């Protein structure tokens, strides 16, 4: 198997923590170049701009875009227009409409576009989907609480329009919920808490419904200290299902919980390799639609200032 050369655009925390190690373990990809104005990856060719990469390295057929979502549309458009296959870190864009535009462009150019949702590749997600597929659901409760100072230290873009604030982690929960439930849901109410000194929410309480009257409630909070909490609890007629640790740990009914190592980003690159084979597009926007709906319906509550 010949590995496909790929360029990593944006070499920040998520790229160094997840993308670089996963590409390094992949048999399908070879990290051939990076794009970063602040330094790339040791031993790998670096370009100051994406335009420079596209002009000088036409032999690199794929790029993974890991910059903040506010800048991702222009980069993805440039790469797709140049005939490159594109992997988008989550969220795939700052708006729903711009990702629709990217899908249309990828179709016209005959190249792959992959909008990744890494949490859907957590070990317990697919078994949870299968278990719930024939169950009678009663209620779903999502609790996603973490400390932004631990996971996004000094990253100002997350508090700016398009950065999503607490929905940057919360969209991971929404990506799992929309993957495992056997029916679609829609937003009914939302309460968003904005620090008075920031432009994005730091906490949110969401209410959704689906399949007639099944309630789905979600609580997101980015001010949480201590043990981090990423849990989805599903009450069914046949017993409870609990996904914990962001989807890594699964417990159903009376069975003991099962847990597997984190291989989410390895699985993302495996999926990208599959898509490249037939130049397919995989860009489900459902989690981003739910976030957009939360902003549209959300009651805005101003809370005390927050400083990273």
SULRABEL-V667384 format. One line per field, one symbol per residue. burial: # if it has 16 or more other ideal C-beta (glycine too) atoms within 10 Angstrom, else .. A space follows every 50 residues. Layout:
# SULRABEL-V667384
burial: ???
This chain:
# SULRABEL-V667384
burial: ...#.#######.##..###.##..#.##.######...##..#.##..# ..##..#..##############.##.###.#.#############.##. ###.##..#.##################..##..#.#..#.#####.#.. ##..#.###..####################...#.#..######..#.# ######.###...###########.....#######....########## ##...........##########.##....###.#.##.######..#.. .....#..
